[in-house]
Amino acid sequence: MSSRVFNFSAGPAVLPVKVLKQAQEAVLELPGVGASILEISHRSPAFDEVLSDATSMVSELLGVPSGYTILFLQGGSSLQFSMVPMNLLRDSGKTADYLLTGSWGKKALTEAKRQGETNVVWDGKSENYSRIPAADEFTWSKDAAYAHITSNETIQGIEFATDPDSGSVPLVCDASSDFLSRPVDVGRYGLIYACAQKNAGIAGCTVVIIRDDLLERVPQNLPSMLDYRLQASGGSRYNTPPVFGVYVMMLVGRWLRDDVGGLEAMAKLNREKAKLLYDVLDANPDFYRGHAHPASRSVMNVTWRLPSEELEAEFVKAAKARKLTDLKGHRSVGGIRASIYNAMPREGVEALRDLMLEFQKQHGG
Ligand SMILES: *Cc1c(COP(=O)(O)O)cnc(C)c1O
């Protein structure tokens, strides 16, 4: 494994080596089954067990209360941008509230507008999406269909530090890039969705955790595949689910439970990793300019600028020479973005920190 790099990609992203090895083994032969995970029927007893284990893993790790259904769907989080308003806004006679803290929230809003009336309760655009607003800076509508947030804006690198309160309005959260990175008080939410390929698995599998009373609101005659109620009654098997993706998420769940020790332990490790990088930004503010306001800093995606685009390009190159890859920031923000998801080892972050310190000494004057 000596040629493996430290992969700072924002997604698809780094996975635990143990999980990759188990997945590799299952591609040839699923333990005890005598066939590949890629070959078995999605209605077979072997997959019954995988689906049930993956569901309990998510449920156990997050402490999902009773009265919620966990779905494994396809289409990525981008399809959830449409499914949420199709199922919960269309024909409701209500308005959906959106809190915009970055690029993904804006995309979610664009799709919601196609399904019904929307209302933007706060928009961080004038500050270049560099912070999460305080609770007293916005107000949810009293009778909104739902209130939508993005818990971690992957591109800007800003994250809610705590679960917000939306009162009696169902809170809907795009948790794509911090899902399973820390404990979440699921009971505060009406619906949580997350594509797996950022922090919880591979592309092609999206988790939806939905409070059961919201299933009652689903309008009639939605396309079957896009109907939460139908997907729930079919146990995520209305059609062929993303079999391999569900399997990998189950493995990631087991790794989190058995090797890491649960989400509290994971969150602590993640905070410690992030602090290694933020400490460098804080100690060298003239050379490294963090994008996020300190109180809104993401524990998953750390974003910063250097004094010039030339130095940024040089930094990315120097990093690559040390096997630290995929550090170029998203084109809309520029600079550097280090995605340090659950499976990024502390050694990788330490190597990046060391490079930052040396690079600053060399070029900081
Ligand atoms: C990556 C990402 C998405 C889009 O996910 P897809 O699976 O590519 O559709 C949406 N929201 C957030 C916060 C993301 O990080």
The ligand as a MOL file (V3000), in Angstrom:
LIG
                    3D

  0  0  0     0  0            999 V3000
M  V30 BEGIN CTAB
M  V30 COUNTS 15 15 0 0 0
M  V30 BEGIN ATOM
M  V30 1 C -21.5270 16.8110 -3.0540 0
M  V30 2 C -22.6770 17.5260 -2.4720 0
M  V30 3 C -23.9390 17.5280 -3.1070 0
M  V30 4 C -24.1830 16.8790 -4.4440 0
M  V30 5 O -24.1000 15.5170 -4.3820 0
M  V30 6 P -24.3230 14.5950 -5.6670 0
M  V30 7 O -24.3630 13.2300 -5.0770 0
M  V30 8 O -23.1620 14.8060 -6.5810 0
M  V30 9 O -25.6020 15.0010 -6.2990 0
M  V30 10 C -24.9680 18.1930 -2.4790 0
M  V30 11 N -24.7970 18.8200 -1.3050 0
M  V30 12 C -23.6100 18.8390 -0.6750 0
M  V30 13 C -23.4850 19.5510 0.6340 0
M  V30 14 C -22.5090 18.1900 -1.2310 0
M  V30 15 O -21.3340 18.2130 -0.6030 0
M  V30 END ATOM
M  V30 BEGIN BOND
M  V30 1 1 1 2
M  V30 2 1 2 3
M  V30 3 2 2 14
M  V30 4 1 3 4
M  V30 5 2 3 10
M  V30 6 1 4 5
M  V30 7 1 5 6
M  V30 8 2 6 7
M  V30 9 1 6 8
M  V30 10 1 6 9
M  V30 11 1 10 11
M  V30 12 2 11 12
M  V30 13 1 12 13
M  V30 14 1 12 14
M  V30 15 1 14 15
M  V30 END BOND
M  V30 END CTAB
M  END
